[in-house]
Amino acid sequence: MFKKILIANRGDIAVRIMRTCREMGIETVAVYSKADAEAAHVLEADEAVLLGESEPLKSYLNIDRIVDSAEKANAEAIHPGYGFLAENPDFAARCETSGITFIGPSSRVIRDLGNKTVARTMMEKAGVPVIPGMLTATKDASSLCNEAERMGYPVLVKAASGGGGKGMRVVSGKEEMEEACLSAMSEAEKAFGDGSLYLEKCLESPRHVEFQILADQHGNAVHLFERECSIQRRHQKIIEETPSPAMTPSLRNAMGDAAVSVALASGYTNAGTVEFLLDLSGRFYFLEVNTRLQVEHPVTEMTTGIDIVRKQLEIAAGNPLTLKQEDIIQTGHAIECRIYAEDPEANFFPSPGTILVHREPSGPGVRNDCGVHEGFEVPMEYDPILSKLIVTAGTREAARMRMVRALESYVILGIRTTIPFLIDVIKSLEFAKGETCTDFIARHFENWSQNMAGADLARIAYVVDELTAVKRPAAATKEKGWPTPWETLGEWRI
């Protein structure tokens, strides 16, 4: 096993990786930009190296600086986390030529699966169902318009490289097509350095269901069951859960077998995620492979008891998988909410600033993978995710109610967050019934606004009460119940 690794990332995922490393007796090296000098991952690591200025290209996207830092620190391996360079084949290749182990698949596999059209062709050859669409990418808008006419609207315009919803547009008719292609091309070029696009047939209200896979260097591959990630905004997941409310034993077996086939057909090693779309009739189609650890991996860990980061490290060190498919058991239900520094009433615009108060939820079945702390200045240069709040319980309904309780007791003051929005989504009747789909937010929360008058005052009152031990007013009786931080101020005294 490695003695020291460098984590080429920041925030919640860097902290999460470091905690497993500490349990395994592995020393960790953090890298950071000037904006992150006091960040949680810097404080958590055994060593920390300044990369450069706050701009990602001068810090977290600087391959030369990161590899050089690993060499100088005598780190044997680099864990890329997710985002930044995690799915960059050039970064993986540079690690390979430098004699540093890249904790993930090979650069060849990342390159093949990172190109969506190459991956689609590979899956078709392997007999995995693929959404109807193009098998070659192009930067010619007129060719894309012609192909859309042939396929029939609606279509999905997608970037051939990258992910996270960048360079993706849903187009309903001919009049929108050219502008959608040009804007998607520009966005993809800025995000991935490649403006190539392709088209897929747009399915009506599908579910987004993915399977976690593990594959070693000895030809062994397993899946760790599914995660449903249908609750999205701007094609970015915000709530994930397992098991999927739509899953049946036969469908799980078929999709799980397909996911393992994807791993074997592509020569995949380490942890990855095979993503599918599930249509209204119950048919599933290959979407893409995320060649890295996923943001939502904790829900799988909470229901299987398997530390996925530990498995990543073991596989990267050359150890064979000791897991057999028949031995992997899923217990209970888990839900994850991504907590962002965003203003949901302003189209989820980023909300950088100083976190004045930070009180995390706790209690049975609650986990918070957090990358910030009280007093931290949330920078504007990076993805605004603050933490991943995960709960587990014996049933979906019990997990749902536990998540409501956890969200209502999560206090972050000084910046806007998505917490109030997430509470309303989790409380909604449609979510409670498991009627989730990729256009769930557009259908039910398109014009959402915080309708709890005095909610901010209530949160301030809650914090003041906790910090100063002021007794609650007599009005908060057992019959009435104590107010939560998200209820109206009522008769609270501050």
Secondary structure, DSSP 8 states (H G I E B T S, - for coil): --SEEEE---HHHHHHHHHHHHHHT-EEEEEEEGGGTT-HHHHHSSEEEEEESSSGGGTTT-HHHHHHHHHHTT-SEEE--SSTTTT-HHHHHHHHHHT-EESSS-HHHHHHHHSHHHHHHHHHHTT--B-SB-SS-BS-HHHHHHHHHHH-SSEEEEESS--TTTT-EEE-SHHHHHHHHHHHHHHHHHHHS---EEEEE--SS-EEEEEEEEE-TTS-EEEEEEEEEEEEETTEEEEEEES-TT--HHHHHHHHHHHHHHHHHHT--EEEEEEEEE-TTS-EEEEEEE-S--TTHHHHHHHH---HHHHHHHHHTT------GGG----SEEEEEEEESEEGGGTTEE--EE--EEE---STTEEEEE---TT-EE-SSS--EEEEEEEEESSHHHHHHHHHHHHHT-EEESS--SHHHHHHHHHSHHHHTT---TTHHHHHSTT-----TTHHHHHHHHHHHHHHT----TTS-TTT----TTS--TT---
